[in-house]
């Protein structure tokens, strides 16, 4: 991927892609960190929604067996994750679900 990728959330905060196709072990670490914003985008990334804290571990249970990125299944998985950051160093775990 080339160029800068930025997302703007509903509050007008700009998030910049810092790590594309992150390793499964990094997904595990970030999803467990309460300071990280976790977004699940279904429909190939078209429908992003904030993941509530109570839904993070059930989501992790699905991701760890169905991850197509580094450290996961080479084929057959349907989750892929990326990391974004703001200028004030807040982090977002952006998870795509492709079914």
C-alpha positions in Angstrom: 0.0 0.0 0.0 1.4 3.4 -0.9 0.4 6.9 0.3 -1.1 8.1 3.6 -4.4 6.5 4.7 -6.5 8.7 7.1 -9.9 8.1 8.6 -12.0 10.8 10.3 -14.4 9.6 13.0 -17.8 11.0 13.9 -16.2 13.4 16.4 -13.9 14.8 13.7 -10.7 13.1 15.0 -8.2 12.2 12.3 -6.7 8.7 12.5 -3.7 7.8 10.4 -2.8 4.2 9.4 0.5 3.2 11.0 0.5 -0.6 10.6 -1.2 -2.4 7.8 -2.0 -6.1 8.1 -0.7 -6.5 11.7 0.4 -9.8 13.3 -2.1 -11.8 15.2 -0.1 -11.5 18.4 -0.3 -7.7 18.1 -4.1 -8.0 17.6 -4.3 -10.0 20.8 -2.3 -7.4 22.7 -4.3 -4.4 21.4 -7.7 -5.9 21.8 -7.0 -6.6 25.5 -5.7 -3.0 26.1 -8.6 -0.8 27.5 -6.9 2.4 26.2 -7.1 1.2 22.6 -10.2 2.0 20.5 -11.5 -1.2 18.8 -13.5 -0.9 15.6 -15.1 -3.8 13.8 -15.9 -3.1 10.1 -18.2 -5.7 8.6 -19.0 -6.1 4.9 -15.4 -5.9 3.9 -14.8 -2.7 5.9 -17.9 -0.8 4.7 -19.8 -0.8 8.0 -17.5 0.2 10.9 -18.8 0.0 14.5 -17.1 0.7 17.9 -16.7 -2.6 19.8 -17.8 -2.2 23.5 -15.4 -3.4 26.1 -17.6 -6.3 27.0 -17.6 -7.6 23.4 -13.8 -7.6 23.0 -12.9 -11.0 24.4 -15.8 -12.8 22.5 -14.5 -11.1 19.4 -11.0 -12.2 20.1 -12.2 -15.8 20.4 -13.5 -15.5 16.8 -10.5 -13.7 15.4 -7.8 -16.0 16.7 -9.1 -19.0 14.7 -10.1 -17.0 11.6 -7.3 -14.4 11.0 -6.0 -14.1 7.4 -3.1 -11.7 8.3 0.4 -12.5 9.5 0.5 -15.2 12.2 -3.0 -16.5 11.2 -4.4 -18.9 8.7 -3.0 -18.5 5.2 -6.4 -19.1 3.7 -10.0 -19.6 5.0 -9.9 -16.9 7.6 -12.0 -13.8 7.3 -10.6 -11.2 9.8 -7.8 -8.8 9.0 -6.6 -6.0 11.3 -4.8 -2.7 11.0 -3.5 -0.1 13.5 -4.2 3.6 13.4 -3.0 6.5 15.6 -4.0 10.1 16.2 -1.6 13.0 16.5 -1.9 12.8 20.3 -0.9 9.1 20.1 -4.3 7.5 20.8 -4.4 4.0 19.1 -7.2 2.3 17.2 -7.4 -1.4 16.2 -9.4 -1.5 13.0 -10.6 -5.1 12.3 -12.1 -6.0 8.9 -14.5 -8.9 8.7 -14.9 -10.3 5.2 -17.5 -13.1 5.1 
